Amino acid sequence: MTKKTWLIFGAICIALLGGLIYASRGNRIDVSNVDTKVAQSASEQSGNIGDHTYGNTSSKVVLIEYGDYQCPGCASSYLAIKQVVDKYKDKMGFIFRSYPLYTSHPNAFAAAAAAEAAGLQGKFWEMHNKLYSDQSAWNQLTGTSRTEYFVSVAKSIGIDGDKLQSELDNPNIKRKIDFDKILGEKDKVTGTPGFYINGRNVSDQYFKDGKIVSKNTQGAAVVWSSAEAFEKLVIIPALKEAGINI
């Protein structure tokens, strides 16, 4: 190529790259005006699917989990968190948002889509619970086997499996999952599970002997690994701070 041709070629490449970057930014969901601390109603931004909530979300205390259904830590924390949330459901709210870690957990998005598809039939929490409690049954499946498993779970919780399968590629579901993840990025989630109570990140709190300690303390455990610790060190203080009788 002549120098002039190279210059033209370079200019075209730069223009194309700029266009791709612009398009990428243009397609990104804008959450700059979204208050991540409160339950989100269905909107165009979220694929017309609202937040999945449990308990009293009008309370001054709301716990939000950013979770990845294929994440071992999320599955191990599931029962502890559920136990505490069930106990205080009249005094606090709970919101689950998907935060799939695509690189390390290739089934995370498909599982999130299955949960959202179940939600369209009014059974989000039932599917959510099964995905976490039975994680080892599906986390290594791929393709048709994975889909068949999700369909079988759908039938077991009393919803139309064929309808769920048809919704797995629903663009609104993809948008909802993308929306959730972007909210997590806004909240500066660094890993899963990510727990926020009234906007405060409590994911990396560690405890020992019933007290919050440095994560480097010998024998310390992450607070969400224990229902008793999470209740005593996270939930009860938040309720008291909000003036809610326990």
C-alpha positions as CSV (number, residue, x, y, z in Angstrom):
1,M,0.0,0.0,0.0
2,T,1.0,3.6,-0.6
3,K,1.4,5.9,2.4
4,K,-1.9,7.6,1.3
5,T,-3.7,4.3,1.2
6,W,-2.4,3.3,4.6
7,L,-3.6,6.7,6.0
8,I,-7.1,6.1,4.5
9,F,-7.2,2.5,5.8
10,G,-6.1,3.7,9.3
11,A,-8.8,6.4,9.3
12,I,-11.4,3.9,8.3
13,C,-10.3,1.5,11.1
14,I,-10.4,4.3,13.7
15,A,-13.9,5.4,12.5
16,L,-15.2,1.8,12.7
17,L,-13.7,1.3,16.2
18,G,-15.2,4.6,17.3
19,G,-18.5,3.5,15.9
20,L,-18.4,0.2,17.8
21,I,-17.5,2.0,21.1
22,Y,-20.2,4.5,20.5
23,A,-22.7,1.7,19.7
24,S,-21.7,-0.2,22.8
25,R,-22.1,2.8,25.0
26,G,-25.4,3.7,23.3
27,N,-26.8,0.2,24.0
28,R,-25.7,0.1,27.6
29,I,-28.6,0.5,30.0
30,D,-28.5,3.9,31.7
31,V,-29.0,3.5,35.5
32,S,-27.5,6.9,36.5
33,N,-30.8,8.0,38.0
34,V,-31.7,4.7,39.6
35,D,-31.7,4.4,43.4
36,T,-30.3,0.9,43.8
37,K,-31.3,0.8,47.5
38,V,-35.0,0.4,46.7
39,A,-37.1,-2.1,44.8
40,Q,-37.3,-1.4,41.1
41,S,-40.6,-1.4,39.4
42,A,-41.0,-3.0,35.9
43,S,-39.7,-0.5,33.3
44,E,-38.3,-0.4,29.8
45,Q,-34.8,-0.3,31.3
46,S,-35.4,-3.7,33.1
47,G,-37.2,-5.4,30.2
48,N,-40.5,-4.7,31.8
49,I,-39.7,-7.0,34.7
50,G,-39.5,-5.6,38.2
51,D,-37.3,-6.6,41.1
52,H,-38.0,-9.9,42.8
53,T,-39.0,-9.0,46.4
54,Y,-39.8,-10.9,49.5
55,G,-41.0,-9.7,52.9
56,N,-41.8,-6.1,53.8
57,T,-40.0,-4.0,51.2
58,S,-41.7,-0.9,52.5
59,S,-39.6,-1.3,55.6
60,K,-36.7,1.0,56.4
61,V,-34.5,-2.1,56.3
62,V,-34.0,-3.8,52.9
63,L,-31.4,-6.5,52.2
64,I,-30.3,-6.9,48.6
65,E,-28.4,-9.9,47.3
66,Y,-26.5,-9.8,44.0
67,G,-26.1,-13.5,43.3
68,D,-24.8,-15.9,40.7
69,Y,-26.8,-19.2,40.6
70,Q,-23.6,-21.2,39.8
71,C,-21.5,-19.6,42.5
72,P,-20.6,-22.1,45.2
73,G,-20.5,-19.3,47.8
74,C,-24.0,-18.1,46.9
75,A,-25.3,-21.7,47.2
76,S,-23.6,-22.1,50.6
77,S,-25.0,-18.9,51.9
78,Y,-28.5,-19.5,50.6
79,L,-30.0,-21.4,53.6
80,A,-28.5,-19.1,56.2
81,I,-29.8,-16.0,54.5
82,K,-33.2,-17.6,53.8
83,Q,-33.5,-18.6,57.5
84,V,-32.9,-15.1,58.7
85,V,-35.1,-13.4,56.1
86,D,-37.9,-15.8,56.8
87,K,-37.7,-14.9,60.5
88,Y,-37.8,-11.2,60.0
89,K,-39.9,-11.0,56.8
90,D,-42.6,-8.8,58.5
91,K,-39.9,-6.3,59.6
92,M,-37.6,-6.1,56.6
93,G,-37.5,-6.7,52.9
94,F,-35.3,-8.8,50.7
95,I,-34.5,-8.3,47.0
96,F,-32.6,-10.7,44.8
97,R,-30.7,-9.4,41.7
98,S,-28.8,-11.6,39.3
99,Y,-25.1,-11.0,38.9
100,P,-23.8,-13.8,36.6
101,L,-20.0,-14.1,36.4
102,Y,-19.9,-15.2,32.8
103,T,-16.2,-16.1,32.6
104,S,-16.0,-18.4,35.6
105,H,-19.6,-19.7,35.7
106,P,-20.8,-20.5,32.1
107,N,-24.2,-21.8,33.3
108,A,-25.0,-18.7,35.5
109,F,-26.8,-16.8,32.8
110,A,-28.9,-19.8,31.7
111,A,-29.9,-20.4,35.3
112,A,-30.8,-16.7,35.8
113,A,-32.9,-16.9,32.7
114,A,-34.7,-20.0,34.0
115,A,-35.5,-18.1,37.2
116,E,-36.8,-15.1,35.3
117,A,-38.9,-17.3,33.0
118,A,-40.4,-19.0,36.1
119,G,-41.1,-15.5,37.4
120,L,-43.2,-14.8,34.3
121,Q,-45.4,-17.6,35.6
122,G,-45.5,-16.4,39.1
123,K,-42.9,-18.8,40.5
124,F,-39.7,-16.9,40.7
125,W,-38.9,-17.8,44.3
126,E,-39.7,-21.5,43.9
127,M,-37.3,-21.7,41.0
128,H,-34.7,-19.6,42.8
129,N,-34.8,-21.9,45.8
130,K,-34.4,-25.0,43.7
131,L,-31.5,-23.6,41.7
132,Y,-29.6,-22.8,44.8
133,S,-30.5,-25.9,46.9
134,D,-29.9,-28.3,44.0
135,Q,-26.9,-26.5,42.4
136,S,-24.8,-29.6,42.1
137,A,-27.5,-31.3,40.0
138,W,-27.2,-28.8,37.1
139,N,-24.1,-26.7,37.3
140,Q,-22.1,-29.0,35.0
141,L,-24.8,-29.6,32.5
142,T,-24.7,-28.1,29.0
143,G,-27.0,-27.4,26.1
144,T,-30.0,-29.7,25.8
145,S,-29.4,-31.5,29.1
146,R,-29.3,-28.2,31.0
147,T,-32.5,-27.0,29.4
148,E,-34.2,-30.3,30.0
149,Y,-33.2,-30.0,33.7
150,F,-34.7,-26.5,34.0
151,V,-37.9,-27.8,32.3
152,S,-38.2,-30.7,34.8
153,V,-37.8,-28.3,37.7
154,A,-40.5,-26.1,36.2
155,K,-42.9,-29.0,36.1
156,S,-41.9,-30.0,39.7
157,I,-42.9,-26.5,41.0
158,G,-46.2,-26.6,39.1
159,I,-45.6,-24.4,36.1
160,D,-45.6,-25.0,32.3
161,G,-42.3,-26.5,31.4
162,D,-42.7,-25.9,27.6
163,K,-43.7,-22.3,28.2
164,L,-40.6,-21.8,30.4
165,Q,-38.4,-23.3,27.7
166,S,-39.9,-20.9,25.1
167,E,-39.1,-17.9,27.4
168,L,-35.4,-18.8,28.0
169,D,-34.3,-16.7,25.0
170,N,-36.9,-13.9,25.6
171,P,-35.0,-10.6,25.0
172,N,-36.8,-9.0,28.0
173,I,-35.3,-11.6,30.3
174,K,-31.9,-10.9,28.9
175,R,-32.4,-7.2,29.5
176,K,-33.6,-7.8,33.1
177,I,-30.5,-9.8,33.8
178,D,-28.3,-7.1,32.2
179,F,-30.1,-4.4,34.2
180,D,-29.5,-6.3,37.5
181,K,-25.9,-6.7,36.7
182,I,-25.4,-3.0,35.8
183,L,-27.1,-2.1,39.1
184,G,-24.6,-4.3,40.8
185,E,-21.7,-2.5,39.0
186,K,-23.2,0.8,40.2
187,D,-23.1,-0.6,43.7
188,K,-19.5,-1.7,43.2
189,V,-20.1,-5.4,43.6
190,T,-16.7,-7.1,43.4
191,G,-17.8,-10.7,43.7
192,T,-20.7,-13.0,44.6
193,P,-22.6,-13.2,46.8
194,G,-22.9,-9.5,47.3
195,F,-25.0,-8.4,50.2
196,Y,-26.1,-4.8,50.8
197,I,-28.3,-3.6,53.6
198,N,-29.8,-0.1,53.1
199,G,-27.0,0.5,50.6
200,R,-24.2,-0.6,52.9
201,N,-22.0,-3.4,51.6
202,V,-21.8,-6.2,54.2
203,S,-20.4,-8.9,51.9
204,D,-16.9,-8.8,53.2
205,Q,-17.6,-8.7,57.0
206,Y,-16.0,-11.4,59.0
207,F,-16.7,-12.7,62.5
208,K,-15.3,-14.7,65.3
209,D,-16.7,-15.5,68.7
210,G,-19.8,-13.5,68.0
211,K,-18.0,-10.3,67.0
212,I,-17.0,-8.6,63.7
213,V,-13.3,-8.9,63.2
214,S,-10.7,-8.4,60.5
215,K,-10.8,-10.9,57.7
216,N,-7.2,-11.7,58.4
217,T,-8.0,-12.9,61.9
218,Q,-7.2,-16.5,62.4
219,G,-10.3,-18.6,62.5
220,A,-12.6,-15.8,61.2
221,A,-15.5,-16.7,58.9
222,V,-17.4,-14.6,56.5
223,V,-20.6,-13.3,58.2
224,W,-23.0,-14.6,55.6
225,S,-21.9,-18.2,56.2
226,S,-23.8,-18.4,59.4
227,A,-27.5,-17.6,60.0
228,E,-26.8,-16.9,63.7
229,A,-24.0,-14.5,62.9
230,F,-25.8,-12.8,60.1
231,E,-28.8,-12.2,62.3
232,K,-26.9,-11.0,65.3
233,L,-24.2,-8.9,63.6
234,V,-26.0,-7.6,60.5
235,I,-29.8,-7.8,60.6
236,I,-30.6,-7.0,64.3
237,P,-28.3,-3.9,64.4
238,A,-29.9,-2.6,61.1
239,L,-33.4,-3.0,62.6
240,K,-32.4,-1.3,65.8
241,E,-30.8,1.6,63.9
242,A,-34.0,2.0,61.9
243,G,-36.1,2.1,65.2
244,I,-37.9,-1.2,64.4
245,N,-38.9,-3.3,67.4
246,I,-37.5,-6.8,67.3
